[in-house]
Amino acid sequence: MRKRYDSRSGGERIAVQEIAKRLELSPTTVSRALSGKGRIGQETKDRIHRFLEENHYIPNVSERTQDQEKNICVLLPGEEEQASLPYFQDILLNLYDNFSAYGYGVLVVKTVSNDIHQLKSLAEQHKIRGAVLTRSIEKDLAVSYLKSQKIPFVVIGSLEQEDVLQVDFDQERGCRDLTEVLLKMHIRRIACVCGDAGHKVTQSRLKGIQTAFEEAQIPFPSDLLYTGAIYSSIAEKYVEDLLKKDTECILCLDDNICISVLSVLYKKKIKVPENVKVASCYGSRLLGLCYPAVTCLEFDLKEMGRLASKKLLDAVEGTADDTKLILGYNIVIKDSTK
């Protein structure tokens, strides 16, 4: 049997982070392999111990370092007011409940696609064992950075990289089915008001809407497609334009846009649904307070938080599979389209 290293026999001390870097593993995996806690494969354990023996290293593991690492980083959008949207707040609270149940702290940082300095700071101080990205963006620096640092993470949303752990709702199919319902109600001039076109969720939702038109063999009204409604002032301008184009229904790609649209229509004394119908690709708790009640897609955020947390904790333990989890939805028809 191979003899294990013995700290009493002397030798050069080496940090857990350095072991992880040299062996291309995550610090958490190395820490758990050395402590015997967690489900780490025997092959990985043997590889770590062999590395220590052959180089006469003694792992420098302190209790304080392990305590600092028992945190999960949750990344929220850093753009103005985005993190305060009900969707992200609900996701955050659900993640907190799930991680805290397993003794993990939650550290919240805001990032944008080209600025992840807060994330880097936490990682460089070895304060996090994993991360949750609450949205998916094309060419997100956070994804490439976490990969390079061997820090386990999960994305709430969809990315093309198959080696990234992902949990998402079936956005495309849900929006296709919602649009199909509207078309069966003989609504044809359906306007689409979108947020940031670079977000994967926007692309998926819009693709589903366009697919519904194709399957119904009805031309998609491209003149009614408006993107970039990231501020209420932009949404207001878009609504003013749409009211001049014989728009029958305004389909908002998220709840924040929908609330802005309803506010503009109310100020202009445009009746919903008598003068124009309104629907949303996401129905949040705030949207549920609007009048009239809005036709929308409903998603189970509590289940999303539970599954995303479990997938990340499995990854921290070294047991996660790379299967992408896709959750369902409900189409709720309400007064805004009747």
FENZIWO-V261302 format. One record per helix or strand. SS is the DSSP state (A for helix, B for strand). FROM is the first residue (numbers start at 0). LEN is the number of residues. If there is no record, write none. Layout:
[[SS;FROM;LEN] [SS;FROM;LEN]]
//
This chain:
[[A;6;3] [B;11;4] [A;15;8] [A;26;9] [A;41;14] [B;56;4] [A;62;7] [B;70;7] [A;81;3] [A;85;15] [B;104;8] [B;114;1] [A;116;8] [B;129;4] [B;136;1] [A;140;8] [B;151;5] [B;164;5] [A;170;14] [B;189;4] [B;198;1] [A;199;16] [A;221;3] [B;224;2] [A;231;11] [B;248;4] [A;254;13] [B;276;4] [A;286;3] [B;294;4] [A;300;17] [B;324;3] [B;329;3] [A;334;3]]
//
